[in-house]
Amino acid sequence: MGETFHYDHKFKISKEDVFQHIISWLKKEGAQITMEKVPDRLEAMHGSMKALKVWNITAEKKMSFTLSQDNEGVNVILVMEPASKMFEDDVYAWRNKIQTAWGQLANDVWANIEQSKV
C-alpha cells in the first residue's frame, strides 16, 4: 500500500492485559481480527468500504498493533492504512485530515485500555 499513519502510547499494565483490551475493543467495534501473535502483534480490518470518504473513521482500514515491554511499561505502536488502493489519491490529498480523524480513533483505543485497567 502507500501511505500509513502511526500512533503510539505507553501503558503501565502488563503486555498481556493491553493485548486483551485491544482485542476486546476490536470486537466491540465489529473489526475482523486477521492475525494474532500473542502478546506482541495484532492485525485487524476495521470499518467499512461503504464509507465514501477515506478520512472518515468508519472507512475500512488495516490496523496493526505492535506491543513491546520496557522498564517503564508497555509501548503500543498502532499503524493504520486504507484497505483499498482506490483511495490512494484521496490519502495523499487529505493526509492531515486522515491523520487527525484516525488519531481520534487511536485515542479511543487508548482510552478504552486506560479505563479497563481500573
N, C-alpha and C positions, 0 to 999 in steps of 0.2 A: 504494500500500500504506500501511500505517500506520507502525508503529514500526521504526526502523532502529538498528543497533548499529555504532559506529565504533571503529576501532583504527588505530594508526599506528606507524610505525617508520622509523628512518633507517639507511641503509647507506652504506658507504664504497667501493662499487664502481660501475661505470658503470650508467646507467639501462638500457641495452640488456641488460646481463648480469642485472640484477634482473628485468627483464621476462621474459627467457628462463627464469630459475629459477622464476618464478611459473607459467609455462606448464608446465614440467616437473612441478612439484608438483601442479598441477591434473590433469594427465594421469595421474600416479601414483595420485591419489585417485579416478580414474574420473569426474571432473567433465566436464560438457559446456560447452565454451567457446562463448559465444553472440555475443561481439563482441571484436574486437581492433583497436586503433588504436596501432600500434607507434610508439614505445615509451612512450606516455603513458597509455593506458587499456585495461582488460581487464575483461570481464564473463563470468561463468560460473554455471551451475547446479550446485550441489554437494549430495550426499546423496540421500535417497530419501523419497518420500511414505509408504513403509512404516513409517517411524519414527513411532510414535504420540504421542510427546512432543516438542513444539516445541523444548524446551531440549536435546534430545539432539543431539550434534554430527553424528549421521548424518541428522538431519531435513533435508528438502530446503529449500535456501535459495539466494537470489541473492547472489553475491559480486561486488562491484565494486571493482576496484583502480585507483587513480589515482596516477601517478608524476610527481614533479617534481624538478628538479635545482636545487641552490643551491651556494654555495661550500663547504659542509660535507659534501655528499654527496647521496644520493637519498632523498627523502621518499616513503614509500608510505602512502597512506590506503586502508584497507580498510573498506568498508561492507557489512554483511550484513543481509539482511531475509528473513523467511519467504517461501517461494514461494507459499503459498496463503493466501487470506483466511479460510479455515476455521479457521485457528489464531489469528485476531486477538484473540479474548477471552483465550486462553491467554497470548499475548505480553504483554498488559498485566498479567495476574495473576502471571506468572513472570518478569518483566523482569530481576530481579537474577540469577536462576539462569541465564537465557539469556546475559546479559552475561558471566558467569563461564565457562560451558561453551564458548560460541563464542569467547571470549577465548583459551581453551586451543587452539582450532583456529587462531586467528590466530598464536599463539605457535609452533605447529608450522610454519606458513608461514615465519615469520621465521627460525626455527632452520634450516630447510631451506636458505634463502638464505645464512645465515651459514656453514653447513657447506660449502656448494658453492663458496664463494669462495676456499677454501684451495687 
